[in-house]
Amino acid sequence: MSDAIKRILSHDSGPFWQFIKYAAIGVMSTAVQTGIFYFLAATTLKCLTDDDIAVRFLGLKAAEFTGAEPWYLTRGSLAAAATGVGFVFANIFCWLMNRAFVFRSGRYIWYKEFALFFGVAAVATLTALGVLKALVDGFGVMTTVAVFVEVIVSFVMNYFFRKYFIFLK
């Protein structure tokens, strides 16, 4: 491995490369979360409709959701539950990768840092899920479009709090 690549992958790569690495890890973490989301959305927590992009282009199965199911969950609630499961796995991955390549351990011992990392992610995700649920249930937005907006809201909140509060020395 060249010295330039080693420097970029190190914790001393500077703010530009730090942000690029954070974004790349964010993309990978989003892929983990989204993969789990779509697996659950198409199988167990069926919340995709016939007109959803993922149904049309990825061949995923649409739900036969009527709203009269015994548990009476809305499509937005099912999407939020699928996102929540993906969230747990994606954030474990994200924390490990951020510690390895982006941020030096901050002022906290690892388990407190993990709890704060997860807590910030939970607040950002709950905020973003509120946006997702409002878009799907309140405005009838396509699930996939609402998930995209949810990811952007969560990304911005997470970067700010992780960089300036959790990993700050």
ROSE-4610 file (N, C-alpha, C; in Angstrom, 1 decimal, always signed):
// ROSE-4610
residu = [M/M/M/S/S/S/D/D/D/A/A/A/I/I/I/K/K/K/R/R/R/I/I/I/L/L/L/S/S/S/H/H/H/D/D/D/S/S/S/G/G/G/P/P/P/F/F/F/W/W/W/Q/Q/Q/F/F/F/I/I/I/K/K/K/Y/Y/Y/A/A/A/A/A/A/I/I/I/G/G/G/V/V/V/M/M/M/S/S/S/T/T/T/A/A/A/V/V/V/Q/Q/Q/T/T/T/G/G/G/I/I/I/F/F/F/Y/Y/Y/F/F/F/L/L/L/A/A/A/A/A/A/T/T/T/T/T/T/L/L/L/K/K/K/C/C/C/L/L/L/T/T/T/D/D/D/D/D/D/D/D/D/I/I/I/A/A/A/V/V/V/R/R/R/F/F/F/L/L/L/G/G/G/L/L/L/K/K/K/A/A/A/A/A/A/E/E/E/F/F/F/T/T/T/G/G/G/A/A/A/E/E/E/P/P/P/W/W/W/Y/Y/Y/L/L/L/T/T/T/R/R/R/G/G/G/S/S/S/L/L/L/A/A/A/A/A/A/A/A/A/A/A/A/T/T/T/G/G/G/V/V/V/G/G/G/F/F/F/V/V/V/F/F/F/A/A/A/N/N/N/I/I/I/F/F/F/C/C/C/W/W/W/L/L/L/M/M/M/N/N/N/R/R/R/A/A/A/F/F/F/V/V/V/F/F/F/R/R/R/S/S/S/G/G/G/R/R/R/Y/Y/Y/I/I/I/W/W/W/Y/Y/Y/K/K/K/E/E/E/F/F/F/A/A/A/L/L/L/F/F/F/F/F/F/G/G/G/V/V/V/A/A/A/A/A/A/V/V/V/A/A/A/T/T/T/L/L/L/T/T/T/A/A/A/L/L/L/G/G/G/V/V/V/L/L/L/K/K/K/A/A/A/L/L/L/V/V/V/D/D/D/G/G/G/F/F/F/G/G/G/V/V/V/M/M/M/T/T/T/T/T/T/V/V/V/A/A/A/V/V/V/F/F/F/V/V/V/E/E/E/V/V/V/I/I/I/V/V/V/S/S/S/F/F/F/V/V/V/M/M/M/N/N/N/Y/Y/Y/F/F/F/F/F/F/R/R/R/K/K/K/Y/Y/Y/F/F/F/I/I/I/F/F/F/L/L/L/K/K/K]
num = [1/1/1/2/2/2/3/3/3/4/4/4/5/5/5/6/6/6/7/7/7/8/8/8/9/9/9/10/10/10/11/11/11/12/12/12/13/13/13/14/14/14/15/15/15/16/16/16/17/17/17/18/18/18/19/19/19/20/20/20/21/21/21/22/22/22/23/23/23/24/24/24/25/25/25/26/26/26/27/27/27/28/28/28/29/29/29/30/30/30/31/31/31/32/32/32/33/33/33/34/34/34/35/35/35/36/36/36/37/37/37/38/38/38/39/39/39/40/40/40/41/41/41/42/42/42/43/43/43/44/44/44/45/45/45/46/46/46/47/47/47/48/48/48/49/49/49/50/50/50/51/51/51/52/52/52/53/53/53/54/54/54/55/55/55/56/56/56/57/57/57/58/58/58/59/59/59/60/60/60/61/61/61/62/62/62/63/63/63/64/64/64/65/65/65/66/66/66/67/67/67/68/68/68/69/69/69/70/70/70/71/71/71/72/72/72/73/73/73/74/74/74/75/75/75/76/76/76/77/77/77/78/78/78/79/79/79/80/80/80/81/81/81/82/82/82/83/83/83/84/84/84/85/85/85/86/86/86/87/87/87/88/88/88/89/89/89/90/90/90/91/91/91/92/92/92/93/93/93/94/94/94/95/95/95/96/96/96/97/97/97/98/98/98/99/99/99/100/100/100/101/101/101/102/102/102/103/103/103/104/104/104/105/105/105/106/106/106/107/107/107/108/108/108/109/109/109/110/110/110/111/111/111/112/112/112/113/113/113/114/114/114/115/115/115/116/116/116/117/117/117/118/118/118/119/119/119/120/120/120/121/121/121/122/122/122/123/123/123/124/124/124/125/125/125/126/126/126/127/127/127/128/128/128/129/129/129/130/130/130/131/131/131/132/132/132/133/133/133/134/134/134/135/135/135/136/136/136/137/137/137/138/138/138/139/139/139/140/140/140/141/141/141/142/142/142/143/143/143/144/144/144/145/145/145/146/146/146/147/147/147/148/148/148/149/149/149/150/150/150/151/151/151/152/152/152/153/153/153/154/154/154/155/155/155/156/156/156/157/157/157/158/158/158/159/159/159/160/160/160/161/161/161/162/162/162/163/163/163/164/164/164/165/165/165/166/166/166/167/167/167/168/168/168/169/169/169]
x = [+0.9/+0.0/+0.9/+0.6/+1.4/+1.3/+2.3/+2.3/+1.1/+0.7/-0.4/-1.7/-1.9/-3.1/-3.1/-2.0/-1.9/-2.2/-1.7/-2.0/-3.4/-4.1/-5.5/-6.3/-5.9/-6.7/-6.4/-5.4/-5.0/-5.9/-5.9/-6.6/-6.1/-4.9/-4.2/-4.4/-5.4/-5.6/-6.1/-6.5/-7.0/-8.5/-9.1/-10.5/-11.2/-10.6/-11.2/-11.3/-10.2/-10.2/-11.0/-11.1/-11.9/-13.4/-13.8/-15.2/-15.5/-14.5/-14.7/-14.8/-13.9/-14.0/-15.3/-15.7/-17.0/-18.2/-18.1/-19.2/-19.2/-18.0/-17.9/-18.4/-18.0/-18.5/-20.0/-20.5/-21.9/-22.7/-22.1/-22.7/-22.7/-21.6/-21.6/-22.6/-22.7/-23.6/-25.1/-25.3/-26.6/-27.0/-26.0/-26.2/-26.6/-26.0/-26.3/-27.8/-28.1/-29.4/-30.5/-30.2/-31.1/-31.4/-30.3/-30.4/-31.3/-31.1/-31.9/-33.4/-33.5/-34.8/-35.6/-35.0/-35.7/-36.0/-35.1/-35.4/-36.6/-36.7/-37.8/-39.1/-38.9/-40.1/-40.7/-40.0/-40.5/-40.9/-40.5/-40.8/-41.7/-41.1/-41.8/-42.7/-42.1/-42.8/-43.3/-44.1/-44.5/-45.1/-44.3/-44.7/-44.5/-44.1/-43.9/-45.2/-45.5/-46.7/-46.3/-47.3/-47.1/-46.3/-46.5/-45.9/-44.5/-44.0/-42.7/-41.6/-40.6/-39.4/-38.8/-38.6/-38.0/-38.8/-40.0/-40.9/-40.7/-40.8/-40.7/-39.3/-38.3/-36.9/-36.1/-36.4/-35.7/-36.4/-37.7/-38.5/-38.9/-38.9/-39.3/-40.9/-41.3/-42.8/-43.5/-44.6/-45.4/-46.3/-46.7/-47.5/-49.0/-49.7/-51.2/-51.8/-51.4/-51.8/-53.1/-54.1/-55.4/-55.6/-54.9/-55.1/-56.1/-56.7/-57.6/-57.0/-55.7/-55.0/-55.3/-55.3/-55.6/-54.7/-53.5/-52.6/-52.7/-53.4/-53.6/-52.4/-51.4/-50.2/-50.3/-49.9/-49.9/-48.6/-48.6/-47.5/-46.2/-46.4/-45.3/-44.7/-45.5/-45.1/-44.3/-44.8/-44.0/-42.7/-42.6/-41.4/-40.4/-41.0/-40.2/-39.6/-40.4/-39.9/-38.8/-39.0/-37.9/-36.6/-36.8/-35.6/-35.0/-35.7/-35.2/-34.3/-34.7/-33.9/-32.6/-32.7/-31.5/-30.6/-31.2/-30.4/-29.5/-29.9/-29.1/-27.8/-28.0/-26.9/-26.0/-26.5/-25.8/-24.9/-25.5/-24.7/-23.6/-23.7/-22.6/-21.5/-21.8/-20.8/-20.2/-21.0/-20.6/-19.6/-20.0/-19.1/-17.7/-17.7/-16.4/-15.6/-16.2/-15.5/-15.0/-15.9/-15.5/-14.3/-14.3/-13.2/-11.9/-12.0/-10.9/-10.3/-11.1/-10.6/-10.9/-11.8/-12.2/-11.8/-12.4/-12.2/-11.3/-10.4/-9.7/-10.7/-10.4/-11.3/-11.2/-12.4/-12.5/-12.2/-12.9/-12.6/-13.3/-14.0/-14.7/-14.1/-14.3/-14.0/-14.8/-14.4/-15.0/-16.5/-16.9/-18.4/-19.2/-18.7/-19.4/-19.5/-18.4/-18.4/-19.4/-19.4/-20.4/-21.8/-22.1/-23.4/-23.8/-22.9/-23.2/-23.4/-22.5/-22.6/-24.0/-24.4/-25.7/-26.8/-26.6/-27.7/-27.9/-26.8/-26.9/-27.6/-27.2/-27.8/-29.2/-29.6/-31.0/-31.8/-31.3/-32.0/-32.2/-31.1/-31.1/-32.1/-32.0/-32.9/-34.4/-34.6/-36.0/-36.6/-35.7/-36.1/-36.4/-35.5/-35.6/-36.8/-37.0/-38.2/-39.5/-39.5/-40.7/-41.0/-39.9/-40.0/-40.5/-39.9/-40.4/-41.8/-42.3/-43.7/-44.6/-44.2/-45.0/-45.1/-44.0/-44.0/-44.9/-44.8/-45.5/-47.0/-47.3/-48.7/-49.4/-48.7/-49.3/-49.4/-48.4/-48.4/-48.5/-48.5/-48.6/-47.4/-46.3/-45.0/-44.6/-44.0/-43.5/-42.5/-42.6/-41.7/-40.3/-39.8/-38.4/-38.0/-38.8/-38.4/-38.3/-39.3/-39.3/-38.0/-37.6/-36.4/-35.2/-35.1/-34.0/-33.9/-35.0/-35.1/-34.6/-35.1/-34.8/-33.3/-32.6/-31.2/-30.4/-30.8/-30.2/-30.3/-31.5/-31.7/-30.8/-30.8/-30.0/-28.5/-28.0/-26.6/-26.1/-26.8/-26.4/-26.3/-27.4/-27.4/-26.3/-26.1/-25.0/-23.7/-23.3/-22.0/-21.7/-22.6/-22.4/-22.2/-23.0/-22.9/-21.7/-21.4/-20.2/-18.9/-18.8/-17.6/-17.3/-18.4/-18.2/-18.5/-19.1/-19.4/-18.8/-19.0/-18.5/-17.0/-16.5/-15.1/-14.2/-14.7/-13.9/-13.1/-11.8/-10.9/-11.1]
y = [-1.2/+0.0/+1.2/+2.2/+3.4/+4.3/+5.1/+6.0/+7.0/+7.4/+8.4/+7.7/+6.5/+5.8/+5.5/+5.1/+4.9/+6.2/+7.3/+8.6/+9.0/+8.7/+9.0/+8.1/+6.9/+6.0/+6.2/+6.9/+7.1/+8.2/+8.3/+9.3/+10.7/+10.8/+12.1/+12.6/+12.3/+12.6/+14.0/+14.7/+16.1/+16.1/+17.4/+17.5/+17.0/+17.3/+16.9/+15.4/+14.7/+13.3/+12.6/+13.3/+12.8/+12.8/+13.9/+14.0/+13.0/+12.8/+11.8/+10.4/+10.1/+8.8/+8.6/+9.6/+9.6/+9.3/+10.1/+9.9/+8.5/+8.0/+6.6/+5.6/+5.7/+4.8/+5.0/+6.2/+6.5/+5.8/+5.8/+5.1/+3.6/+3.0/+1.6/+1.3/+2.1/+1.9/+2.0/+2.9/+3.1/+1.9/+1.3/+0.1/-1.0/-1.2/-2.2/-2.0/-0.7/-0.4/-0.6/-0.1/-0.2/-1.6/-2.4/-3.8/-4.5/-4.3/-4.9/-4.4/-3.1/-2.5/-3.1/-3.2/-3.8/-5.2/-6.0/-7.4/-7.5/-6.7/-6.8/-6.2/-5.1/-4.4/-5.3/-6.2/-7.1/-8.5/-8.8/-10.2/-10.1/-9.6/-9.7/-8.5/-7.3/-6.1/-5.4/-6.1/-5.7/-4.3/-3.4/-2.0/-1.3/-2.1/-1.5/-1.6/-0.6/-0.6/-0.9/-1.2/-1.5/-0.5/+0.8/+1.9/+2.3/+1.6/+1.9/+1.6/+2.4/+2.2/+0.9/+0.5/-0.8/-2.0/-1.9/-2.9/-3.0/-1.8/-1.8/-2.2/-1.6/-1.8/-2.9/-3.3/-4.4/-5.7/-5.6/-6.8/-7.3/-6.4/-6.7/-6.9/-7.6/-7.9/-6.8/-6.3/-5.3/-5.9/-5.2/-5.6/-5.6/-6.5/-6.5/-5.9/-4.7/-4.0/-3.3/-3.6/-3.0/-1.9/-2.0/-1.1/-1.7/-2.9/-3.5/-4.7/-4.8/-5.9/-5.9/-7.0/-7.0/-6.1/-5.9/-5.0/-3.6/-3.3/-2.0/-1.1/-1.5/-0.6/+0.1/+1.3/+2.0/+1.5/+1.8/+1.5/+2.2/+3.4/+4.2/+3.6/+3.0/+2.4/+1.1/+0.4/-0.8/-0.5/+0.6/+1.1/+1.6/+2.2/+2.7/+1.5/+0.4/-0.8/-1.5/-1.6/-2.2/-1.3/+0.0/+0.9/+0.7/+0.6/+0.4/-0.8/-1.9/-3.1/-2.9/-2.3/-2.0/-1.1/-0.1/+0.9/+0.2/-0.8/-1.4/-2.0/-2.8/-3.4/-2.4/-1.4/-0.4/+0.4/+0.7/+1.6/+0.9/-0.4/-1.2/-1.2/-1.4/-1.4/+0.0/+1.1/+2.4/+2.8/+2.5/+2.9/+2.2/+0.9/+0.2/+0.9/+1.1/+1.7/+3.2/+4.0/+5.3/+5.3/+4.5/+4.4/+3.9/+3.0/+2.5/+3.5/+4.3/+5.1/+6.6/+7.0/+8.5/+9.3/+8.9/+9.7/+9.0/+9.7/+9.2/+9.0/+8.1/+7.9/+9.3/+9.7/+11.0/+10.9/+11.7/+11.8/+10.7/+9.8/+8.8/+7.4/+6.6/+5.1/+4.5/+3.4/+2.9/+2.6/+2.0/+1.7/+2.9/+4.0/+5.2/+5.9/+5.8/+6.4/+5.7/+4.3/+3.5/+3.9/+4.1/+4.4/+5.8/+6.8/+8.1/+8.1/+7.3/+7.2/+6.6/+5.5/+4.9/+5.9/+6.6/+7.5/+8.6/+9.2/+10.3/+9.7/+8.5/+7.9/+7.6/+7.3/+7.0/+8.3/+9.4/+10.7/+11.1/+11.0/+11.4/+10.5/+9.2/+8.3/+8.5/+8.7/+9.0/+10.3/+11.3/+12.5/+12.3/+11.6/+11.3/+10.3/+9.4/+8.5/+9.3/+10.3/+11.2/+11.8/+12.3/+12.8/+11.8/+10.6/+9.5/+9.2/+9.0/+8.7/+9.8/+11.0/+12.2/+12.2/+11.9/+11.9/+10.8/+9.6/+8.4/+8.5/+8.7/+8.7/+10.0/+11.1/+12.4/+13.0/+12.7/+13.2/+12.2/+10.9/+9.8/+9.7/+10.1/+10.0/+8.5/+8.2/+6.8/+6.5/+5.3/+4.8/+5.0/+4.7/+4.8/+6.2/+7.2/+8.6/+9.1/+8.6/+9.0/+8.5/+7.3/+6.7/+7.5/+7.9/+8.8/+10.1/+10.7/+11.9/+11.6/+10.5/+10.1/+9.9/+9.3/+9.1/+10.4/+11.4/+12.7/+13.4/+13.4/+14.1/+13.4/+12.1/+11.4/+11.6/+11.6/+11.8/+13.2/+14.2/+15.6/+15.6/+15.2/+15.2/+14.4/+13.2/+12.3/+12.9/+13.4/+14.0/+15.1/+16.0/+17.2/+16.7/+15.9/+15.5/+14.5/+13.7/+12.8/+13.6/+14.4/+15.2/+16.2/+16.9/+18.0/+17.7/+16.5/+16.2/+14.8/+13.8/+12.5/+12.3/+12.6/+12.3/+13.5/+14.6/+15.7/+15.5/+15.8/+15.6/+16.8]
z = [+0.0/+0.0/+0.0/-0.8/-0.9/+0.3/+0.5/+1.7/+1.6/+0.4/+0.3/+0.7/+0.3/+0.8/+2.2/+2.8/+4.2/+5.0/+4.5/+5.1/+5.0/+3.9/+3.7/+4.7/+4.8/+5.7/+7.2/+7.5/+8.9/+9.5/+10.8/+11.5/+11.3/+10.8/+10.6/+9.1/+8.5/+7.0/+6.8/+7.8/+7.6/+7.4/+7.5/+7.5/+6.2/+5.1/+3.8/+3.7/+3.9/+3.8/+4.9/+6.1/+7.2/+6.7/+6.1/+5.7/+4.6/+3.6/+2.5/+3.1/+4.1/+4.7/+5.4/+6.2/+6.9/+5.9/+4.8/+3.8/+3.2/+2.9/+2.3/+3.3/+4.6/+5.6/+5.8/+5.6/+5.7/+4.6/+3.4/+2.2/+2.5/+3.0/+3.3/+4.4/+5.5/+6.5/+6.0/+5.2/+4.6/+3.7/+3.0/+2.3/+3.2/+4.3/+5.3/+5.8/+6.2/+6.7/+5.6/+4.4/+3.3/+2.9/+2.8/+2.4/+3.4/+4.7/+5.7/+5.6/+5.4/+5.3/+4.1/+3.0/+1.8/+1.9/+2.6/+2.8/+3.7/+4.8/+5.7/+5.1/+4.3/+3.7/+2.6/+2.0/+1.0/+1.5/+2.8/+3.3/+4.5/+5.6/+6.9/+7.2/+7.1/+7.4/+6.2/+5.4/+4.1/+4.0/+3.4/+3.4/+2.0/+1.0/-0.3/-1.1/-1.9/-2.7/-4.2/-5.0/-6.4/-7.2/-6.8/-7.6/-7.0/-6.0/-5.4/-6.4/-6.5/-7.3/-7.1/-5.8/-5.5/-6.0/-6.0/-6.6/-8.1/-8.7/-10.2/-10.7/-10.1/-10.7/-10.1/-8.9/-8.2/-8.1/-8.5/-8.5/-7.2/-6.2/-4.8/-4.8/-3.9/-3.8/-3.1/-3.6/-3.0/-2.0/-1.0/+0.1/-0.4/+0.2/+0.0/+1.3/+1.5/+2.8/+2.6/+3.4/+3.3/+4.4/+5.5/+6.6/+7.6/+7.3/+8.2/+8.9/+8.8/+9.5/+11.0/+11.7/+13.1/+14.0/+13.6/+14.4/+14.0/+12.9/+12.3/+12.4/+11.8/+11.6/+10.3/+10.2/+8.9/+8.2/+6.9/+6.1/+6.6/+7.0/+7.6/+8.8/+9.7/+10.9/+10.5/+9.5/+9.1/+8.5/+7.7/+7.2/+8.3/+9.3/+10.4/+11.2/+11.4/+12.1/+11.3/+10.0/+9.1/+9.2/+9.2/+9.3/+10.7/+11.7/+13.1/+13.2/+12.6/+12.6/+11.9/+10.7/+9.9/+10.6/+11.4/+12.1/+13.1/+13.8/+14.8/+14.2/+13.1/+12.5/+11.8/+11.1/+10.4/+11.4/+12.6/+13.5/+14.2/+14.4/+14.9/+13.9/+12.7/+11.6/+11.5/+11.5/+11.3/+12.5/+13.7/+14.8/+14.7/+14.4/+14.2/+13.1/+12.0/+10.8/+11.1/+11.8/+12.1/+13.1/+14.1/+15.0/+14.3/+13.3/+12.6/+11.6/+11.0/+9.8/+9.9/+10.7/+10.6/+11.9/+13.0/+14.2/+15.2/+15.8/+17.0/+18.1/+18.9/+20.1/+20.9/+21.3/+22.0/+23.4/+24.2/+25.6/+26.5/+25.8/+26.6/+26.4/+27.4/+27.3/+26.2/+25.6/+24.4/+24.6/+25.8/+25.9/+26.1/+26.7/+26.8/+25.4/+24.7/+23.4/+22.5/+22.6/+21.8/+22.2/+23.5/+23.9/+23.4/+23.4/+22.9/+21.4/+20.7/+19.3/+18.9/+19.6/+19.3/+19.7/+20.8/+21.3/+20.3/+19.8/+18.8/+17.5/+17.1/+15.9/+16.2/+17.4/+17.7/+17.6/+18.1/+18.1/+16.6/+15.9/+14.5/+13.7/+14.0/+13.2/+13.6/+14.9/+15.3/+14.7/+14.6/+14.0/+12.5/+11.8/+10.4/+10.2/+11.1/+10.9/+11.0/+11.9/+12.0/+10.6/+10.0/+8.6/+7.6/+7.7/+6.8/+7.0/+8.3/+8.5/+8.1/+8.3/+7.8/+6.3/+5.6/+4.2/+3.6/+4.2/+3.7/+4.1/+5.4/+5.8/+5.7/+5.8/+5.7/+4.3/+3.5/+2.2/+1.1/+1.4/+0.4/-0.5/+0.0/-0.8/-0.9/-2.0/-2.3/-1.2/-0.6/+0.4/+0.1/-1.1/-1.4/-1.4/-1.9/-1.8/-0.4/+0.5/+1.9/+2.6/+2.2/+2.8/+2.4/+1.2/+0.7/+1.5/+1.8/+2.6/+4.0/+4.5/+5.9/+6.0/+5.1/+5.1/+5.1/+4.3/+4.3/+5.6/+6.2/+7.5/+8.5/+8.6/+9.6/+9.4/+8.1/+7.8/+8.4/+8.1/+8.5/+10.0/+10.7/+12.2/+12.8/+12.3/+12.8/+12.7/+11.5/+11.3/+12.3/+12.4/+13.3/+14.7/+15.2/+16.6/+16.9/+15.9/+16.1/+16.1/+15.1/+14.9/+16.1/+16.5/+17.4/+18.9/+19.2/+20.5/+21.0/+20.2/+20.7/+20.5/+19.3/+19.1/+19.3/+19.8/+20.1/+21.3/+21.3/+22.5/+23.4]
